[in-house]
Amino acid sequence: MIFIYRILINFIFLISPLIIIFRLLKKKENIKRFKEKFCFFSEKRSQGNVVWFHGASVGELQSIIPLLEKIGKNNEIKQILLTSNTLSSSKIIKKLKIKKVVHQFFPIDTNFLSKKFLNYWKPSSVFFIDSEIWPNMIFNIKKRNVPITLLNGRITKKTFKRWKSISRFSNNIFSQIDLCLSSSFESKKFLTKLGVKKVKFIGNLKFSQSENEKINIPNNLKKIIFKKKIWCASSTHNNEEKFCGLVHKELSKKYKNLLTIIIPRHIERVNKIEKDLKNMNLIVHKHESQKKISFNTDIYIVNSYGQTKSFYSVCKNVFLGGSIINHGGQNPLEAARYGCNIIHGPNISNFKEIYKFLKKNKISTQVFKKKHMVDSLDKLFTKKISSKKIKRKLNYIGLNILKNTYKEVNFIIKKNEI
């Protein structure tokens, strides 16, 4: 099976110039940095120990930021290599400026490029995040006797069934992982069945919180926000913005001073979102626009990365996207940490256990149709929020998960210092 995989990945490598050109046109690649995916590195390796973390995109990397902040204080570690696959994640990391961290894009997983990557960076320990499984890279890491840890390991039932359908191949890959710290009990069960030798459940790292969170709302926007009835639609996907536009129109019949804030999951879609909403006769303002925001604005679109927490700090009613469409939902914990009431659609398979926790604490509501969303927001606009209690509870859970995860990770790093 590895032979077939290598044929397929080599084919992708051959057509990758066309894929890169297409992605550049769609503004999904950095024109100066896409070469990193072919192992033309833009950062230099430091002398000494390099610890490597890899996550697919924004959500995965944000989940380990509190952990990186703690690891960065270790004097024995000279460099922390952080890799990801997406442009959006690189922009988030650039804004954070975490001590000792350098970011590179993950290479195409051919046998040749994965060896070239490892020859250059020579990591002393490797941590993959969530469900990032790359066979060639994993096999080549193990040939160097470097330990592999799967952090916040997550496998959905659907993904588990896919891996089980090629059980010999999947067992060969997953058995290379030395330790998995799973994000849920369900994932622990699935990962054990797939062949990971040692699986521990400490808790979902997404409960933890960065020590250096910055809140920044422009003064001109603050003046309008405090005079408006506001709600936020966060991490929205295609068609969900139109859905939110319809909800806004319905609510505005009752609330004349309504402002809806939309934070799309992928900001390269902003121009299309703006066009769609304007076609609904809504007044739209973009966050990074040079124009002065009008008091009559209906929809405020956030078209830059790293702003979500700032808006959660002032907006106490949040709809989490990726849940009306069949995507599996987005992580609601960040909004919950700011004491927000959370609304979501029925498709939340990616965060089942988290939503179960939020529902138990009466801070999340599930909706199915526009009317449900309108009715829910109408009730929430008049509801008193007891955010302090839930914030304390989440902070306590997050601190314990972070402490125990750091203990495991630090032990692995120290054990494998060169």
Secondary structure, 3 states (H helix, E strand, C coil): CHHHHHHHHHHHHHHHHHHHHHHHHCCCCCCCCHHHHHCCCCCCCCCCEEEEEECCCHHHHHHHHHHHHHHCCCCCEEEEEEEECCHHHHHHHHHHCCCCEEEEECCCCCHHHHHHHHHHHCCCEEEEECCCCCHHHHHHHHHCCCCEEEEEECCCHHHHHHHHCCHHHHHHHHCCCCEEEECCHHHHHHHHHHCCCCEEECCCHHHCCCCCCCCCCCHHHHHHHCCCEEEEEEEECCCHHHHHHHHHHHHCCCCCCEEEEEEECCHHHHHHHHHHHHCCCCCEEECCCCCCCCCCCCEEECCCCCCHHHHHCCCCEEEECCCCCCCCCCCCHHHHHCCCEEEECCCCHHHHHHHHHHHHCCCEEECCCHHHHHHHHHHHCCCCCCHHHHHHHHHHHHHHHHHHHHHHHHHHHHHCCC
